[in-house]
């Protein structure tokens, strides 16, 4: 048993191909101004040959290289994804094999856009219970496989990528770095965002999702702060799911966050990458040294299901 866990390193990966709003305007009836004003996205990355497992592995390799740990130290691999085409073997075992991790607990988790926070909460619980010592949590998506590029309402939204965190048990007397998870769902609204069938496309009732996100989520984010014993004015950064800048701005306002809080808006350059969006955005903030090590950061994911999850972490 241990008192808790902490994130020691992050890593991310994005495909090299950039698709701009002007590129999309050549495919569907849209334009750059329309997309920017409604969702805030300027461009997104789209994978060609890379699979979900490929991108997850690349992100995990970077996180592991920065962690000071070796593959032999890892005993759990968790991948959050809703876009893997292959059902078995799961993505986590493929990542573990490529990293050279021997005999880990390895599983995929699907709560769509809240998946990374669900995965981080699950790993934290496993470490607290003594079932794991060192874990890798990954959010990875290839949403381009599931996007109908002729549908102007969804084609403009999504991108591909991955982000990963190495999570370890906190040493005795050391401050824990992953706060209690606040998670839940609104299953009665679950069918407003769908990826269904054998050859599915993403479908969503955008206005319903928007209203739910802007009116109902801020109290849950506040509960995540309360569980960690952190006030809104004490956090250094807020990393929400990267769905829509208007949703993010609405939650920021309801949380009462001040101008000094760094608010991640990676969707401007990456689009909505579902389960990858939070670790991708967090990894970039750390890489650019925009958040000091040890500072409290609120993570909050929300999306398909409809599910939500969040926790306060200490920046590695």
C-alpha positions as CSV (number, residue, x, y, z in Angstrom):
1,X,0.0,0.0,0.0
2,X,1.2,3.5,-0.7
3,X,-0.1,7.0,0.1
4,X,-0.5,7.9,-3.5
5,X,1.0,8.4,-6.9
6,X,2.6,11.2,-9.0
7,X,3.3,11.9,-12.7
8,X,7.1,11.9,-13.3
9,X,7.1,12.6,-17.0
10,X,5.0,13.3,-20.1
11,X,5.4,12.7,-23.8
12,X,3.3,13.3,-26.9
13,X,3.2,12.5,-30.6
14,X,1.4,14.0,-33.6
15,X,1.5,13.0,-37.2
16,X,3.4,15.3,-39.6
17,X,0.5,16.0,-42.0
18,X,-1.3,19.3,-41.3
19,X,-4.8,19.9,-42.5
20,X,-5.8,23.6,-42.3
21,X,-9.3,25.1,-42.4
22,X,-8.6,26.3,-45.9
23,X,-7.8,22.7,-46.9
24,X,-11.2,21.6,-45.6
25,X,-12.9,24.4,-47.4
26,X,-11.9,22.7,-50.7
27,X,-13.7,19.5,-49.6
28,X,-16.9,20.8,-47.8
29,X,-18.9,24.0,-47.7
30,X,-17.0,25.8,-44.9
31,X,-14.4,28.5,-44.4
32,X,-11.7,29.5,-42.0
33,X,-13.6,32.3,-40.3
34,X,-16.7,30.0,-39.7
35,X,-14.6,27.3,-38.1
36,X,-12.5,29.6,-36.0
37,X,-15.5,31.6,-34.7
38,X,-17.5,28.5,-33.8
39,X,-15.0,26.1,-32.4
40,X,-11.6,27.9,-32.4
41,X,-9.7,25.4,-34.5
42,X,-7.2,26.6,-37.1
43,X,-5.6,23.3,-38.1
44,X,-5.3,19.7,-37.1
45,X,-2.9,16.8,-37.6
46,X,-4.1,13.8,-39.6
47,X,-2.3,10.4,-39.6
48,X,-1.5,8.5,-42.8
49,X,0.1,5.2,-42.1
50,X,0.3,5.6,-38.3
51,X,-2.1,3.5,-36.3
52,X,-3.5,4.2,-32.8
53,X,-0.9,1.8,-31.4
54,X,1.9,3.5,-33.4
55,X,1.1,6.9,-32.0
56,X,0.5,5.6,-28.5
57,X,3.9,3.9,-28.6
58,X,5.7,7.0,-29.9
59,X,4.2,9.2,-27.1
60,X,5.0,6.5,-24.4
61,X,8.6,6.2,-25.6
62,X,9.1,9.9,-25.1
63,X,7.5,9.9,-21.7
64,X,9.5,6.8,-20.6
65,X,12.8,8.4,-21.9
66,X,12.1,11.5,-19.7
67,X,11.1,9.5,-16.6
68,X,14.4,8.1,-15.5
69,X,12.8,4.6,-15.5
70,X,13.4,1.7,-17.9
71,X,10.8,-0.5,-19.6
72,X,11.7,-3.2,-17.0
73,X,10.4,-1.0,-14.2
74,X,6.9,-0.6,-15.8
75,X,4.2,-3.0,-14.5
76,X,1.0,-1.5,-15.9
77,X,0.1,0.0,-19.3
78,X,-3.3,1.6,-19.8
79,X,-4.5,3.1,-23.1
80,X,-7.5,5.3,-23.4
81,X,-9.0,5.3,-26.9
82,X,-12.3,5.1,-28.7
83,X,-10.9,4.9,-32.2
84,X,-8.8,1.8,-32.4
85,X,-10.0,-0.3,-35.3
86,X,-8.5,-3.5,-33.9
87,X,-10.4,-5.1,-31.0
88,X,-7.8,-7.8,-30.1
89,X,-5.0,-7.7,-29.2
90,X,-5.7,-4.5,-27.4
91,X,-3.6,-1.4,-27.9
92,X,-2.0,-1.6,-24.5
93,X,-0.4,-5.0,-25.1
94,X,0.9,-3.8,-28.5
95,X,2.5,-0.8,-26.9
96,X,3.9,-2.9,-24.1
97,X,5.5,-5.3,-26.6
98,X,7.1,-2.5,-28.6
99,X,8.4,-0.8,-25.5
100,X,9.8,-4.1,-24.2
101,X,7.7,-4.1,-21.1
102,X,7.6,-7.6,-19.6
103,X,4.3,-9.1,-18.3
104,X,2.5,-5.8,-17.3
105,X,-1.2,-5.5,-16.5
106,X,-2.3,-4.1,-19.9
107,X,-5.8,-2.9,-20.9
108,X,-7.6,-0.4,-23.0
109,X,-10.3,1.9,-21.6
110,X,-13.0,3.7,-23.5
111,X,-14.8,6.7,-22.1
112,X,-14.0,8.7,-25.2
113,X,-12.9,12.3,-24.5
114,X,-12.6,11.8,-20.7
115,X,-10.6,8.7,-21.1
116,X,-7.2,10.0,-20.0
117,X,-8.6,11.2,-16.7
118,X,-10.4,7.9,-16.2
119,X,-7.2,6.0,-17.0
120,X,-5.1,8.2,-14.6
121,X,-7.7,7.7,-11.8
122,X,-7.6,4.0,-12.4
123,X,-3.9,3.8,-12.3
124,X,-3.7,6.0,-9.2
125,X,-6.1,3.6,-7.5
126,X,-4.0,0.6,-8.5
127,X,-0.9,2.2,-7.1
128,X,-2.6,3.1,-3.9
129,X,-3.8,-0.5,-3.5
130,X,-0.3,-1.9,-4.1
131,X,-1.3,-3.6,-7.4
132,X,1.1,-1.4,-9.4
133,X,4.3,0.5,-8.8
134,X,5.1,2.2,-12.1
135,X,2.6,2.7,-14.9
136,X,2.2,4.3,-18.2
137,X,-1.2,6.0,-19.0
138,X,-1.8,6.9,-22.7
139,X,-4.5,8.7,-24.5
140,X,-4.3,8.0,-28.3
141,X,-6.7,8.5,-31.1
142,X,-6.9,8.2,-34.9
143,X,-10.2,10.0,-35.4
144,X,-9.6,10.6,-39.0
145,X,-10.5,6.9,-39.6
146,X,-13.9,7.6,-38.2
147,X,-14.5,11.1,-39.7
148,X,-17.0,11.6,-42.6
149,X,-15.0,14.2,-44.5
150,X,-18.1,15.2,-46.5
151,X,-20.0,16.2,-43.3
152,X,-19.2,19.8,-42.6
153,X,-20.6,19.6,-39.0
154,X,-18.0,17.0,-37.9
155,X,-15.2,17.1,-40.5
156,X,-13.9,20.4,-39.1
157,X,-13.5,19.1,-35.5
158,X,-11.2,16.2,-35.2
159,X,-7.5,15.4,-35.3
160,X,-5.1,12.5,-34.5
161,X,-2.4,12.2,-31.9
162,X,-1.3,10.8,-28.6
163,X,-0.1,11.8,-25.2
164,X,1.4,9.7,-22.4
165,X,2.2,10.0,-18.7
166,X,4.6,7.9,-16.6
167,X,3.0,7.5,-13.1
168,X,4.8,6.1,-10.1
169,X,4.2,5.5,-6.4
170,X,5.0,8.4,-4.2
171,X,7.8,7.8,-1.8
172,X,7.2,7.8,1.9
173,X,6.8,11.3,3.1
174,X,6.7,12.7,-0.4
175,X,3.7,14.8,-1.5
176,X,1.4,12.9,-3.8
177,X,1.0,14.3,-7.3
178,X,-2.3,12.8,-8.4
179,X,-5.4,14.0,-6.5
180,X,-8.6,12.1,-6.0
181,X,-10.6,11.6,-9.2
182,X,-14.1,13.0,-9.7
183,X,-15.8,10.9,-12.3
184,X,-19.3,10.3,-13.6
185,X,-21.6,10.3,-16.5
186,X,-25.0,11.4,-17.9
187,X,-25.9,8.1,-19.7
188,X,-29.4,9.3,-20.5
189,X,-27.8,11.7,-23.0
190,X,-25.3,9.1,-24.2
191,X,-26.7,8.8,-27.7
192,X,-26.0,12.4,-28.6
193,X,-22.4,11.5,-29.6
194,X,-22.1,8.2,-31.4
195,X,-19.6,5.9,-33.1
196,X,-21.7,3.0,-33.9
197,X,-21.7,0.0,-36.3
198,X,-19.0,-2.0,-38.2
199,X,-17.9,0.9,-40.4
200,X,-18.8,3.9,-38.3
201,X,-18.5,7.6,-38.6
202,X,-18.6,10.0,-35.7
203,X,-22.1,11.5,-35.3
204,X,-23.1,14.1,-32.8
205,X,-25.9,16.4,-31.8
206,X,-23.6,19.3,-31.4
207,X,-26.0,21.8,-29.8
208,X,-27.0,19.3,-27.1
209,X,-23.4,18.5,-26.3
210,X,-22.5,22.2,-26.2
211,X,-25.3,23.1,-23.8
212,X,-24.5,20.1,-21.5
213,X,-20.8,21.1,-21.5
214,X,-21.3,24.8,-20.8
215,X,-24.1,24.5,-18.2
216,X,-23.4,21.3,-16.2
217,X,-19.7,20.6,-16.1
218,X,-18.2,23.5,-14.1
219,X,-19.7,22.2,-10.7
220,X,-18.0,18.8,-11.3
221,X,-14.6,20.5,-12.0
222,X,-15.1,22.4,-8.7
223,X,-15.7,19.1,-6.9
224,X,-12.5,17.8,-8.3
225,X,-10.7,20.8,-6.8
226,X,-12.5,20.3,-3.5
227,X,-11.4,16.6,-3.3
228,X,-7.8,17.7,-3.8
229,X,-8.2,20.4,-1.2
230,X,-7.2,23.1,-3.7
231,X,-9.0,26.4,-4.3
232,X,-9.6,27.7,-7.9
233,X,-7.2,30.6,-7.2
234,X,-4.4,28.2,-6.3
235,X,-4.1,26.3,-9.5
236,X,-1.4,27.3,-12.0
237,X,-3.0,25.8,-15.0
238,X,-6.3,24.3,-16.3
239,X,-6.1,21.6,-19.0
240,X,-9.6,20.7,-20.1
241,X,-10.6,18.4,-22.9
242,X,-9.9,20.3,-26.1
243,X,-13.4,20.3,-27.7
244,X,-14.3,23.9,-28.4
245,X,-12.8,27.3,-27.3
246,X,-16.3,28.6,-26.4
247,X,-16.8,25.6,-24.1
248,X,-13.4,26.1,-22.5
249,X,-14.0,29.8,-22.0
250,X,-17.4,29.1,-20.4
251,X,-16.0,26.7,-17.9
252,X,-13.1,29.0,-17.1
253,X,-15.6,31.8,-16.4
254,X,-17.8,29.6,-14.2
255,X,-14.7,28.4,-12.2
256,X,-13.7,32.0,-11.6
257,X,-10.1,31.4,-12.8
258,X,-7.9,34.5,-12.8
259,X,-5.8,35.9,-15.6
260,X,-2.6,34.3,-14.3
261,X,-4.0,30.7,-14.7
262,X,-2.6,29.1,-17.9
263,X,-5.5,27.7,-19.8
264,X,-4.6,25.0,-22.4
265,X,-6.0,25.7,-25.9
266,X,-4.1,23.2,-27.9
267,X,-7.2,22.5,-30.1
268,X,-6.2,25.6,-32.1
269,X,-3.4,23.7,-33.7
270,X,-4.5,20.1,-33.0
271,X,-8.3,20.0,-33.2
272,X,-10.3,17.7,-31.0
273,X,-8.2,14.6,-30.3
274,X,-10.6,13.0,-27.8
275,X,-8.8,10.9,-25.2
276,X,-5.5,12.2,-26.5
277,X,-6.4,15.9,-26.0
278,X,-5.5,16.4,-22.3
279,X,-2.2,14.5,-22.2
280,X,-1.2,16.1,-25.5
281,X,-2.0,19.6,-24.3
282,X,-0.4,19.0,-20.9
283,X,2.8,17.6,-22.4
284,X,3.2,20.6,-24.6
285,X,2.7,23.0,-21.7
286,X,5.5,21.1,-19.8
287,X,7.7,21.0,-22.8
288,X,7.4,24.8,-23.3
289,X,7.9,25.3,-19.5
290,X,4.7,27.3,-19.1
291,X,3.9,25.6,-15.8
292,X,6.5,25.2,-13.0
293,X,7.3,21.8,-11.6
294,X,5.2,21.0,-8.6
295,X,2.5,23.5,-9.4
296,X,-1.2,22.3,-9.1
297,X,-2.9,21.7,-12.4
298,X,-6.6,20.9,-12.9
299,X,-7.3,18.2,-15.6
300,X,-10.9,17.8,-16.7
301,X,-12.2,15.6,-19.5
302,X,-15.7,15.3,-20.9
303,X,-17.4,13.9,-23.9
304,X,-19.0,10.8,-25.5
305,X,-21.1,8.7,-23.2
306,X,-21.7,11.3,-21.9
307,X,-18.9,11.0,-19.4
308,X,-16.7,13.3,-17.4
309,X,-13.7,13.0,-15.1
310,X,-11.1,15.2,-13.6
311,X,-8.4,15.5,-11.0
312,X,-5.7,17.9,-9.7
313,X,-2.1,16.8,-10.5
314,X,1.2,18.3,-9.5
315,X,3.1,19.3,-12.7
316,X,6.1,17.0,-13.2
